[in-house]
């Protein structure tokens, strides 16, 4: 018998515009989506995947590697099989249809990372509706790696806040970032140290803004590992955040613990 249903909010983005007009191919990280999703299913929960368009998330090619599964080709293949065949993965819903169908039926919400959330769901009005519901009901809200940038969708003046971030005007961002429901929460996200490595080795260009700076500008209290790419998970009230791809299992464990309390 199902213990409940968890909503997974995914991105449809696969391109990231960088400073100077460069564009990088990005997407959702396979392990960040599938490891927590599989843990939820194994823990007795049903899952529903929803995206802005209702299309499947685009998997970042960099994440199609056993390296993200403790170098286990078996675990990597199991993740691919789950993403390609598990019913909830093959038939995503739109965010709007989930809202219209009623959010009360969901026990928690989870947002995976990869750079993709920076593009769409972090500035999506439907995402904001979902986040406000889960916050208002104090239901577990878990986000991984770049996933926590999605939280800025709930900034009341999100459009102005986003514009200030992209202009690298943090003073202006702080000025219009008030009233955020997560202000004063402890949280983590892909660190500046890790992002600089990603810029050099993967993106081959500079981000328009660093995601950690955005959360701090809105009023978040950032926690981070001193060593890049080591697992780190932070929980504050209903909010559960993981810092990087290697935090996938820790994030899943923390979410299941919160659900089972």
N, C-alpha and C positions, 0 to 999 in steps of 0.2 A: 504494500500500500504506500502511495506517495506521501512523503512528509510535507510537500508543498511545491510551489513553482518559483523558480528564480528567473528573472528577466535579464538577458544579456543584451546590452546595447552596443552594437558594432558600428564601424565606419564603412563607408563605401569609397573612401578616397584612395588614390594610388599615385598622386603627384603632389610634390611639395615645392612651392615657389620659394626660392632663396633670395638673399640680398643680391642686387645687381641683375635680377631677371633670370638667373639660372633656375633650372627645374630639375629636381631629383625624383627618381622612381622610388616610391615607398609603399607602405601597405600596413596590414595588421600582422603582428608576429604570430606564427602558428602556435608555438608553445604557450604564449600568453593567453590565447583564446581557448585552446583545447585542454591544457592541463587543468585549469580550474573547472572547465565545463565537465570533463570526464570525472573529476573528483566529486562534483555535485551529483552527477548521475549515480556514481558508485555509492555515494552517501545517502541515496534514497530520494533525491529531489528530481523533479522534472525541470526542464529548461526550455525557454522560449528565446530565440534569437530575433532581434529586430534591428533594422537599420533605417536610415532616412528614406532610401528609395525602395526598400524591400528586397534589394539584391544581396547576394552573398558578399561578405567582406573579401577584398583582394588581399591575398597572402603575400607579404613582403618576401621576395625571393631569397634575401639574405637569411631568413628564418627557416627556409627549407633545408635543414641540416641536422644531422644527428648530434652535432655539437651543442645544440640547445636542449638536448635530451640526455645529458650526461654521457654523450658519445655512444648511446645505445641505439643501434639501427632498429632493433625490435620496438623500442618505445617510439622512435621517430615514425616508423611505419604504422604503428597503432594510432598515432595522432593523425596521420594523413588519412587513414581509413575512417576514423571518426569524423573528420571534417568533410570527407567526400561522401559519406554514406549515412551518418546518423540523421534521422528525420528532422530534428530541430535545426541542424546545420544546413540541410539541403533546401528547406522551405522557410526562409526568414520571412518575418512580417515587417510592415512599415511601423515606424514609431507611432505614427498617427493612429493606425488601426489598433495598436496596443492601448493607447490612451482612450480611444473611443470605446474599446471593449471593457475598460475598467481596470485600474491599477491596484485595487484592493486585493485582488486574487494573488498578487505576487508577494512572496515572503522577503525578497531581497532583490537588489539590482547589482550587476557586475559589468564593468567596462574594461576590456583588454586594451593593450597598447600597440606598439609600433608607432611611427610618426603620424599615422593616418588620423587619429582623433583631433589633431591640431587643425585640420582643414575643415571638417564638416560638423561633427557632433559638438564640438566645443563652442559653436556659435549657432546652434540649432534651437529654435524656440520650443520644439517638441521635447528636446532633451531637457530644457529648463523645466517644463511641466513635470516631467518624470522625476527629476532631482528634487523638486519642491515637494512632490508627494512623499517620496521616501524619507526626506528630512522631516517633514511635518508629522509623519507617523513613526519616526525614530526606528525605521527598518534598515537592516544592514545595507550599506552602500559601499561596494568594494571596487577599487580601480587600480590598474597595474601599469607600471612603467610610465609611458606617456599618457596613459589613460586618465590620470587625475587632472590633466588639463581640461577635460570635459567639464569639470566642476565650475569653470568660469562661465558656462552657459547660464548659470543661475545668478550672475551679477545683474542687478536691476538695470543698469545702464550698460549692458553688454556691448552694444555696437560702438559706443564712444570709448569704452574701455579697450576693446580690441583695436580700434584705430590708433589709440595712444601707444599700445604695445608695439604695433607694427612701425610706428614712427620712432621707436626707441625712446619714448618720452615717459619714463617711469613716474615722474612727478605728476604728470597729467593723468596717467593711469590710476595712481593712488587717489587723485582728486575726484575721479568719477567712479571709483570702485567700491564706494560705500554701500552698506546695507546687504552685503553678501552673507548668505545664511551660514557659511562655513568660516567666517571671520573668527579668529581666536582658536580654531581647531588645529591640533598638531596633525601634520600630514607629511608624506614623502612623495617624490616624483623623480624621474630621470634627472640626475644631477648635472650641474654645469660642467664638472670634470668629465663626466661620461659623454656629455653632448659634444664637447670639444674633440674628443676622440672619434665620435661618430661623424662629425663634420669633416675631419681630415681623412678618415678611412672609408667612409661609406657615402656620405652626401657630396663630398668634393666641393663644398661651398659653405657659406655662413647662414645660419638661421636668422629669420627676421626678429625673433625674440626667443629667449630661453624660457622653457616652461616653468622652471622653478621661480624665476623672477615674476612671472605672471601671477602665480599663486600668492607670493608674498605681497605683491602690489595690492591684491584684493583683500589681504588681511590674514592669510594663512601663516601658521608657524611651521617652518620647514625643518624636518629632521633628515639626516643623510649619513651614510657610511663615509668614513674617511678614505677607504680604499675603493676604487672604482670597480663596479660590476660584482661586488659581493652582495649576497642577499640581505634585504632590509625591509621589514614590514612594520608599519605604525598603525595603531588603532586608537581612536579618540571618539568616544561615544559610539554613534552608529557608523562612523566613517572608518574604513579600512583601506589603507593604501600600501602598495608595494613599489619599490624604487626602480627596479630594472628587470630584464628578462629572467635572471636567475632567482628572482623573488616569487616565481610562479607557484611553486609548491607551498611556500610559506603563506602566501596570500590565500591560496585555496584552503589551507588548514585553518587560518584565522577566520575566514568566512564561514566555514562549516561549524566552527566553535561558536561563533555568534548566532548562527541559525539554530543550533541545538541547545542554546542556553534557555 
